[in-house]
Amino acid sequence: MGITIDAEYNGTAFIPIDSVSLKKNHKYRLIIEETIDEKNPTAWDVLQNHIRSIDGPEDWSENLDHYLYGSSKKHRRMELNE
């Protein structure tokens, strides 16, 4: 069974932020993940939270100028394999 505990590292030990009920003098395995400072997220944190969350038309990348600035759409060339 696994649980998630938020903790701060003080240079010597991990200090749980909230109280925990673990057995004293018992060995545990820690898997360390850096958490996002939700009060001050970096631009990278914001972008990572939006991966695969923005929907758009199929030809979005091909006609970006049309969708951003209203210019004429580029017409797709018909491929021989279509």
Biopython code that builds the backbone (N, CA, C, O; Angstrom):
import numpy as np
from Bio.PDB.StructureBuilder import StructureBuilder

atoms = [
    (1, "MET", "N", (0.840, -1.182, 0.000)),
    (1, "MET", "CA", (0.000, 0.000, 0.000)),
    (1, "MET", "C", (0.883, 1.244, 0.000)),
    (1, "MET", "O", (1.872, 1.298, 0.731)),
    (2, "GLY", "N", (0.545, 2.224, -0.796)),
    (2, "GLY", "CA", (1.334, 3.432, -0.849)),
    (2, "GLY", "C", (0.517, 4.652, -0.453)),
    (2, "GLY", "O", (-0.699, 4.691, -0.638)),
    (3, "ILE", "N", (1.192, 5.626, 0.084)),
    (3, "ILE", "CA", (0.556, 6.901, 0.412)),
    (3, "ILE", "C", (1.448, 8.016, -0.102)),
    (3, "ILE", "O", (2.634, 7.808, -0.358)),
    (4, "THR", "N", (0.881, 9.183, -0.251)),
    (4, "THR", "CA", (1.645, 10.359, -0.681)),
    (4, "THR", "C", (1.755, 11.310, 0.493)),
    (4, "THR", "O", (0.760, 11.649, 1.135)),
    (5, "ILE", "N", (2.973, 11.734, 0.761)),
    (5, "ILE", "CA", (3.228, 12.675, 1.856)),
    (5, "ILE", "C", (3.998, 13.848, 1.282)),
    (5, "ILE", "O", (5.047, 13.661, 0.665)),
    (6, "ASP", "N", (3.491, 15.054, 1.479)),
    (6, "ASP", "CA", (4.231, 16.251, 1.088)),
    (6, "ASP", "C", (5.219, 16.574, 2.198)),
    (6, "ASP", "O", (4.871, 16.562, 3.379)),
    (7, "ALA", "N", (6.456, 16.864, 1.806)),
    (7, "ALA", "CA", (7.493, 17.123, 2.800)),
    (7, "ALA", "C", (8.455, 18.188, 2.290)),
    (7, "ALA", "O", (8.526, 18.460, 1.092)),
    (8, "GLU", "N", (9.185, 18.778, 3.210)),
    (8, "GLU", "CA", (10.256, 19.729, 2.885)),
    (8, "GLU", "C", (11.577, 19.097, 3.282)),
    (8, "GLU", "O", (11.679, 18.399, 4.290)),
    (9, "TYR", "N", (12.586, 19.361, 2.459)),
    (9, "TYR", "CA", (13.922, 18.850, 2.756)),
    (9, "TYR", "C", (14.729, 19.985, 3.369)),
    (9, "TYR", "O", (14.836, 21.052, 2.766)),
    (10, "ASN", "N", (15.296, 19.783, 4.549)),
    (10, "ASN", "CA", (16.032, 20.848, 5.236)),
    (10, "ASN", "C", (17.548, 20.731, 5.068)),
    (10, "ASN", "O", (18.310, 21.410, 5.757)),
    (11, "GLY", "N", (17.977, 19.868, 4.151)),
    (11, "GLY", "CA", (19.406, 19.666, 3.949)),
    (11, "GLY", "C", (19.914, 18.416, 4.637)),
    (11, "GLY", "O", (20.995, 17.922, 4.317)),
    (12, "THR", "N", (19.147, 17.904, 5.572)),
    (12, "THR", "CA", (19.529, 16.704, 6.297)),
    (12, "THR", "C", (18.434, 15.645, 6.249)),
    (12, "THR", "O", (18.712, 14.461, 6.057)),
    (13, "ALA", "N", (17.194, 16.077, 6.425)),
    (13, "ALA", "CA", (16.081, 15.128, 6.520)),
    (13, "ALA", "C", (14.837, 15.696, 5.841)),
    (13, "ALA", "O", (14.725, 16.902, 5.620)),
    (14, "PHE", "N", (13.910, 14.802, 5.517)),
    (14, "PHE", "CA", (12.618, 15.214, 4.971)),
    (14, "PHE", "C", (11.647, 15.402, 6.132)),
    (14, "PHE", "O", (11.457, 14.496, 6.944)),
    (15, "ILE", "N", (11.045, 16.561, 6.204)),
    (15, "ILE", "CA", (10.103, 16.874, 7.276)),
    (15, "ILE", "C", (8.699, 16.921, 6.673)),
    (15, "ILE", "O", (8.434, 17.754, 5.806)),
    (16, "PRO", "N", (7.783, 16.033, 7.120)),
    (16, "PRO", "CA", (6.421, 16.058, 6.589)),
    (16, "PRO", "C", (5.739, 17.401, 6.878)),
    (16, "PRO", "O", (5.893, 17.971, 7.958)),
    (17, "ILE", "N", (4.992, 17.884, 5.901)),
    (17, "ILE", "CA", (4.282, 19.147, 6.082)),
    (17, "ILE", "C", (3.065, 18.934, 6.989)),
    (17, "ILE", "O", (2.781, 19.768, 7.850)),
    (18, "ASP", "N", (2.353, 17.834, 6.803)),
    (18, "ASP", "CA", (1.210, 17.490, 7.659)),
    (18, "ASP", "C", (1.591, 16.304, 8.539)),
    (18, "ASP", "O", (2.569, 15.606, 8.271)),
    (19, "SER", "N", (0.814, 16.088, 9.581)),
    (19, "SER", "CA", (1.119, 14.951, 10.475)),
    (19, "SER", "C", (0.883, 13.633, 9.729)),
    (19, "SER", "O", (-0.007, 13.528, 8.885)),
    (20, "VAL", "N", (1.694, 12.645, 10.060)),
    (20, "VAL", "CA", (1.583, 11.323, 9.444)),
    (20, "VAL", "C", (1.523, 10.271, 10.541)),
    (20, "VAL", "O", (2.054, 10.464, 11.635)),
    (21, "SER", "N", (0.874, 9.162, 10.233)),
    (21, "SER", "CA", (0.825, 8.065, 11.218)),
    (21, "SER", "C", (1.562, 6.872, 10.623)),
    (21, "SER", "O", (0.965, 6.004, 9.987)),
    (22, "LEU", "N", (2.871, 6.852, 10.845)),
    (22, "LEU", "CA", (3.733, 5.769, 10.384)),
    (22, "LEU", "C", (4.378, 5.106, 11.593)),
    (22, "LEU", "O", (4.503, 5.708, 12.659)),
    (23, "LYS", "N", (4.782, 3.863, 11.409)),
    (23, "LYS", "CA", (5.454, 3.147, 12.491)),
    (23, "LYS", "C", (6.829, 3.761, 12.732)),
    (23, "LYS", "O", (7.573, 4.035, 11.791)),
    (24, "LYS", "N", (7.150, 3.971, 13.989)),
    (24, "LYS", "CA", (8.448, 4.514, 14.369)),
    (24, "LYS", "C", (9.531, 3.452, 14.175)),
    (24, "LYS", "O", (9.286, 2.269, 14.412)),
    (25, "ASN", "N", (10.729, 3.865, 13.743)),
    (25, "ASN", "CA", (11.877, 2.983, 13.520)),
    (25, "ASN", "C", (11.582, 1.886, 12.498)),
    (25, "ASN", "O", (12.126, 0.786, 12.593)),
    (26, "HIS", "N", (10.747, 2.173, 11.550)),
    (26, "HIS", "CA", (10.399, 1.246, 10.475)),
    (26, "HIS", "C", (10.971, 1.812, 9.180)),
    (26, "HIS", "O", (10.981, 3.028, 8.994)),
    (27, "LYS", "N", (11.440, 0.959, 8.294)),
    (27, "LYS", "CA", (12.014, 1.440, 7.031)),
    (27, "LYS", "C", (10.916, 1.689, 6.000)),
    (27, "LYS", "O", (9.977, 0.903, 5.875)),
    (28, "TYR", "N", (11.048, 2.799, 5.259)),
    (28, "TYR", "CA", (10.133, 3.155, 4.183)),
    (28, "TYR", "C", (10.937, 3.531, 2.949)),
    (28, "TYR", "O", (12.087, 3.958, 3.058)),
    (29, "ARG", "N", (10.352, 3.378, 1.805)),
    (29, "ARG", "CA", (11.000, 3.772, 0.556)),
    (29, "ARG", "C", (10.426, 5.112, 0.121)),
    (29, "ARG", "O", (9.208, 5.276, 0.051)),
    (30, "LEU", "N", (11.302, 6.071, -0.171)),
    (30, "LEU", "CA", (10.864, 7.393, -0.632)),
    (30, "LEU", "C", (11.076, 7.499, -2.135)),
    (30, "LEU", "O", (12.140, 7.146, -2.645)),
    (31, "ILE", "N", (10.080, 7.976, -2.831)),
    (31, "ILE", "CA", (10.204, 8.308, -4.254)),
    (31, "ILE", "C", (10.037, 9.816, -4.328)),
    (31, "ILE", "O", (8.980, 10.349, -3.992)),
    (32, "ILE", "N", (11.078, 10.495, -4.765)),
    (32, "ILE", "CA", (11.112, 11.951, -4.697)),
    (32, "ILE", "C", (10.618, 12.569, -6.007)),
    (32, "ILE", "O", (11.130, 12.252, -7.081)),
    (33, "GLU", "N", (9.633, 13.443, -5.912)),
    (33, "GLU", "CA", (9.153, 14.243, -7.036)),
    (33, "GLU", "C", (9.092, 15.686, -6.571)),
    (33, "GLU", "O", (8.566, 15.981, -5.498)),
    (34, "GLU", "N", (9.631, 16.580, -7.380)),
    (34, "GLU", "CA", (9.557, 17.994, -7.032)),
    (34, "GLU", "C", (8.139, 18.482, -7.302)),
    (34, "GLU", "O", (7.573, 18.200, -8.358)),
    (35, "THR", "N", (7.567, 19.211, -6.352)),
    (35, "THR", "CA", (6.221, 19.723, -6.521)),
    (35, "THR", "C", (6.259, 21.129, -7.103)),
    (35, "THR", "O", (7.259, 21.840, -7.000)),
    (36, "ILE", "N", (5.150, 21.507, -7.715)),
    (36, "ILE", "CA", (5.024, 22.837, -8.307)),
    (36, "ILE", "C", (4.577, 23.808, -7.223)),
    (36, "ILE", "O", (3.662, 23.518, -6.453)),
    (37, "ASP", "N", (5.226, 24.948, -7.172)),
    (37, "ASP", "CA", (4.798, 26.008, -6.265)),
    (37, "ASP", "C", (3.557, 26.631, -6.887)),
    (37, "ASP", "O", (3.664, 27.464, -7.787)),
    (38, "GLU", "N", (2.375, 26.231, -6.412)),
    (38, "GLU", "CA", (1.127, 26.661, -7.041)),
    (38, "GLU", "C", (0.899, 28.159, -6.914)),
    (38, "GLU", "O", (0.142, 28.729, -7.699)),
    (39, "LYS", "N", (1.530, 28.807, -5.950)),
    (39, "LYS", "CA", (1.377, 30.251, -5.808)),
    (39, "LYS", "C", (2.221, 31.001, -6.828)),
    (39, "LYS", "O", (1.845, 32.093, -7.253)),
    (40, "ASN", "N", (3.360, 30.429, -7.231)),
    (40, "ASN", "CA", (4.271, 31.080, -8.179)),
    (40, "ASN", "C", (4.732, 30.096, -9.252)),
    (40, "ASN", "O", (5.919, 29.775, -9.320)),
    (41, "PRO", "N", (3.803, 29.607, -10.102)),
    (41, "PRO", "CA", (4.231, 28.646, -11.129)),
    (41, "PRO", "C", (5.096, 29.323, -12.189)),
    (41, "PRO", "O", (4.902, 30.494, -12.513)),
    (42, "THR", "N", (6.040, 28.575, -12.716)),
    (42, "THR", "CA", (6.860, 29.099, -13.805)),
    (42, "THR", "C", (6.068, 28.965, -15.102)),
    (42, "THR", "O", (5.048, 28.276, -15.135)),
    (43, "ALA", "N", (6.524, 29.609, -16.160)),
    (43, "ALA", "CA", (5.869, 29.492, -17.463)),
    (43, "ALA", "C", (5.872, 28.031, -17.909)),
    (43, "ALA", "O", (4.902, 27.563, -18.505)),
    (44, "TRP", "N", (6.941, 27.318, -17.627)),
    (44, "TRP", "CA", (7.031, 25.905, -17.995)),
    (44, "TRP", "C", (5.965, 25.078, -17.270)),
    (44, "TRP", "O", (5.363, 24.189, -17.870)),
    (45, "ASP", "N", (5.727, 25.367, -15.976)),
    (45, "ASP", "CA", (4.695, 24.658, -15.223)),
    (45, "ASP", "C", (3.327, 24.871, -15.854)),
    (45, "ASP", "O", (2.553, 23.923, -15.984)),
    (46, "VAL", "N", (3.019, 26.096, -16.245)),
    (46, "VAL", "CA", (1.730, 26.413, -16.862)),
    (46, "VAL", "C", (1.589, 25.657, -18.173)),
    (46, "VAL", "O", (0.539, 25.071, -18.437)),
    (47, "LEU", "N", (2.634, 25.660, -19.001)),
    (47, "LEU", "CA", (2.569, 24.952, -20.282)),
    (47, "LEU", "C", (2.404, 23.452, -20.078)),
    (47, "LEU", "O", (1.632, 22.815, -20.796)),
    (48, "GLN", "N", (3.105, 22.886, -19.128)),
    (48, "GLN", "CA", (2.997, 21.449, -18.874)),
    (48, "GLN", "C", (1.595, 21.060, -18.436)),
    (48, "GLN", "O", (1.140, 19.955, -18.731)),
    (49, "ASN", "N", (0.909, 21.950, -17.739)),
    (49, "ASN", "CA", (-0.456, 21.652, -17.299)),
    (49, "ASN", "C", (-1.453, 21.665, -18.455)),
    (49, "ASN", "O", (-2.557, 21.138, -18.320)),
    (50, "HIS", "N", (-1.076, 22.263, -19.594)),
    (50, "HIS", "CA", (-1.992, 22.354, -20.732)),
    (50, "HIS", "C", (-1.655, 21.402, -21.869)),
    (50, "HIS", "O", (-2.274, 21.473, -22.931)),
    (51, "ILE", "N", (-0.691, 20.514, -21.672)),
    (51, "ILE", "CA", (-0.347, 19.561, -22.724)),
    (51, "ILE", "C", (-1.570, 18.728, -23.072)),
    (51, "ILE", "O", (-2.240, 18.189, -22.191)),
    (52, "ARG", "N", (-1.850, 18.630, -24.350)),
    (52, "ARG", "CA", (-2.984, 17.863, -24.896)),
    (52, "ARG", "C", (-4.344, 18.334, -24.404)),
    (52, "ARG", "O", (-5.303, 17.563, -24.428)),
    (53, "SER", "N", (-4.451, 19.577, -23.961)),
    (53, "SER", "CA", (-5.735, 20.055, -23.459)),
    (53, "SER", "C", (-6.370, 21.111, -24.362)),
    (53, "SER", "O", (-7.488, 21.553, -24.096)),
    (54, "ILE", "N", (-5.682, 21.519, -25.415)),
    (54, "ILE", "CA", (-6.212, 22.555, -26.296)),
    (54, "ILE", "C", (-6.702, 21.901, -27.581)),
    (54, "ILE", "O", (-5.939, 21.232, -28.277)),
    (55, "ASP", "N", (-7.974, 22.100, -27.888)),
    (55, "ASP", "CA", (-8.551, 21.550, -29.105)),
    (55, "ASP", "C", (-8.546, 22.614, -30.193)),
    (55, "ASP", "O", (-8.638, 23.808, -29.910)),
    (56, "GLY", "N", (-8.440, 22.176, -31.416)),
    (56, "GLY", "CA", (-8.480, 23.096, -32.552)),
    (56, "GLY", "C", (-8.822, 22.340, -33.815)),
    (56, "GLY", "O", (-8.909, 21.112, -33.808)),
    (57, "PRO", "N", (-9.017, 23.070, -34.897)),
    (57, "PRO", "CA", (-9.345, 22.415, -36.163)),
    (57, "PRO", "C", (-8.181, 21.577, -36.673)),
    (57, "PRO", "O", (-7.031, 21.788, -36.288)),
    (58, "GLU", "N", (-8.498, 20.611, -37.556)),
    (58, "GLU", "CA", (-7.475, 19.716, -38.100)),
    (58, "GLU", "C", (-6.355, 20.456, -38.813)),
    (58, "GLU", "O", (-5.196, 20.043, -38.757)),
    (59, "ASP", "N", (-6.698, 21.550, -39.484)),
    (59, "ASP", "CA", (-5.707, 22.281, -40.287)),
    (59, "ASP", "C", (-5.109, 23.470, -39.527)),
    (59, "ASP", "O", (-4.623, 24.419, -40.142)),
    (60, "TRP", "N", (-5.146, 23.419, -38.225)),
    (60, "TRP", "CA", (-4.694, 24.537, -37.400)),
    (60, "TRP", "C", (-3.262, 24.973, -37.755)),
    (60, "TRP", "O", (-3.018, 26.153, -38.004)),
    (61, "SER", "N", (-2.335, 24.035, -37.778)),
    (61, "SER", "CA", (-0.943, 24.416, -38.035)),
    (61, "SER", "C", (-0.754, 24.918, -39.460)),
    (61, "SER", "O", (0.060, 25.810, -39.703)),
    (62, "GLU", "N", (-1.498, 24.354, -40.399)),
    (62, "GLU", "CA", (-1.368, 24.758, -41.804)),
    (62, "GLU", "C", (-1.970, 26.141, -42.042)),
    (62, "GLU", "O", (-1.476, 26.894, -42.881)),
    (63, "ASN", "N", (-3.018, 26.476, -41.322)),
    (63, "ASN", "CA", (-3.721, 27.747, -41.531)),
    (63, "ASN", "C", (-3.708, 28.629, -40.286)),
    (63, "ASN", "O", (-4.696, 29.298, -39.984)),
    (64, "LEU", "N", (-2.605, 28.630, -39.577)),
    (64, "LEU", "CA", (-2.493, 29.404, -38.346)),
    (64, "LEU", "C", (-2.790, 30.880, -38.572)),
    (64, "LEU", "O", (-3.501, 31.494, -37.776)),
    (65, "ASP", "N", (-2.252, 31.466, -39.656)),
    (65, "ASP", "CA", (-2.494, 32.881, -39.936)),
    (65, "ASP", "C", (-3.981, 33.171, -40.133)),
    (65, "ASP", "O", (-4.464, 34.235, -39.744)),
    (66, "HIS", "N", (-4.702, 32.236, -40.729)),
    (66, "HIS", "CA", (-6.144, 32.418, -40.911)),
    (66, "HIS", "C", (-6.846, 32.481, -39.554)),
    (66, "HIS", "O", (-7.694, 33.346, -39.331)),
    (67, "TYR", "N", (-6.490, 31.558, -38.641)),
    (67, "TYR", "CA", (-7.161, 31.493, -37.350)),
    (67, "TYR", "C", (-6.736, 32.622, -36.414)),
    (67, "TYR", "O", (-7.523, 33.043, -35.565)),
    (68, "LEU", "N", (-5.520, 33.114, -36.553)),
    (68, "LEU", "CA", (-5.060, 34.212, -35.694)),
    (68, "LEU", "C", (-5.427, 35.586, -36.248)),
    (68, "LEU", "O", (-5.857, 36.468, -35.504)),
    (69, "TYR", "N", (-5.252, 35.763, -37.572)),
    (69, "TYR", "CA", (-5.370, 37.105, -38.147)),
    (69, "TYR", "C", (-6.461, 37.248, -39.195)),
    (69, "TYR", "O", (-6.685, 38.352, -39.690)),
    (70, "GLY", "N", (-7.150, 36.163, -39.549)),
    (70, "GLY", "CA", (-8.229, 36.243, -40.516)),
    (70, "GLY", "C", (-7.788, 36.252, -41.965)),
    (70, "GLY", "O", (-8.597, 36.557, -42.841)),
    (71, "SER", "N", (-6.544, 35.932, -42.249)),
    (71, "SER", "CA", (-6.086, 35.899, -43.647)),
    (71, "SER", "C", (-6.707, 34.695, -44.356)),
    (71, "SER", "O", (-7.303, 33.828, -43.718)),
    (72, "SER", "N", (-6.562, 34.652, -45.664)),
    (72, "SER", "CA", (-7.146, 33.562, -46.450)),
    (72, "SER", "C", (-6.551, 32.217, -46.049)),
    (72, "SER", "O", (-5.376, 32.117, -45.695)),
    (73, "LYS", "N", (-7.396, 31.181, -46.114)),
    (73, "LYS", "CA", (-6.925, 29.839, -45.825)),
    (73, "LYS", "C", (-6.093, 29.323, -46.981)),
    (73, "LYS", "O", (-6.371, 29.632, -48.139)),
    (74, "LYS", "N", (-5.087, 28.549, -46.674)),
    (74, "LYS", "CA", (-4.309, 27.865, -47.705)),
    (74, "LYS", "C", (-5.097, 26.632, -48.105)),
    (74, "LYS", "O", (-5.667, 25.949, -47.254)),
    (75, "HIS", "N", (-5.130, 26.347, -49.394)),
    (75, "HIS", "CA", (-5.863, 25.168, -49.856)),
    (75, "HIS", "C", (-4.939, 23.971, -49.835)),
    (75, "HIS", "O", (-3.783, 24.052, -50.249)),
    (76, "ARG", "N", (-5.449, 22.884, -49.361)),
    (76, "ARG", "CA", (-4.670, 21.649, -49.307)),
    (76, "ARG", "C", (-4.498, 21.098, -50.703)),
    (76, "ARG", "O", (-5.432, 21.096, -51.505)),
    (77, "ARG", "N", (-3.313, 20.636, -50.985)),
    (77, "ARG", "CA", (-3.069, 19.970, -52.276)),
    (77, "ARG", "C", (-3.558, 18.538, -52.160)),
    (77, "ARG", "O", (-3.364, 17.888, -51.133)),
    (78, "MET", "N", (-4.168, 18.069, -53.176)),
    (78, "MET", "CA", (-4.631, 16.683, -53.192)),
    (78, "MET", "C", (-3.452, 15.773, -53.434)),
    (78, "MET", "O", (-2.723, 15.942, -54.411)),
    (79, "GLU", "N", (-3.259, 14.825, -52.568)),
    (79, "GLU", "CA", (-2.172, 13.857, -52.709)),
    (79, "GLU", "C", (-2.645, 12.707, -53.601)),
    (79, "GLU", "O", (-3.838, 12.405, -53.638)),
    (80, "LEU", "N", (-1.735, 12.076, -54.309)),
    (80, "LEU", "CA", (-2.074, 10.955, -55.168)),
    (80, "LEU", "C", (-2.634, 9.782, -54.382)),
    (80, "LEU", "O", (-3.442, 9.013, -54.903)),
    (81, "ASN", "N", (-2.213, 9.640, -53.132)),
    (81, "ASN", "CA", (-2.624, 8.489, -52.322)),
    (81, "ASN", "C", (-4.007, 8.683, -51.681)),
    (81, "ASN", "O", (-4.541, 7.752, -51.077)),
    (82, "GLU", "N", (-4.580, 9.863, -51.804)),
    (82, "GLU", "CA", (-5.879, 10.120, -51.151)),
    (82, "GLU", "C", (-7.013, 9.591, -51.963)),
    (82, "GLU", "O", (-8.170, 9.720, -51.564)),
]
sb = StructureBuilder()
sb.init_structure("model")
sb.init_model(0)
sb.init_chain("A")
sb.init_seg("    ")
for serial, (resi, resn, name, xyz) in enumerate(atoms, 1):
    if name == "N":
        sb.init_residue(resn, " ", resi, " ")
    sb.init_atom(name, np.array(xyz, "f"), 0.0, 1.0, " ", f" {name:<3s}", serial, name[0])
structure = sb.get_structure()
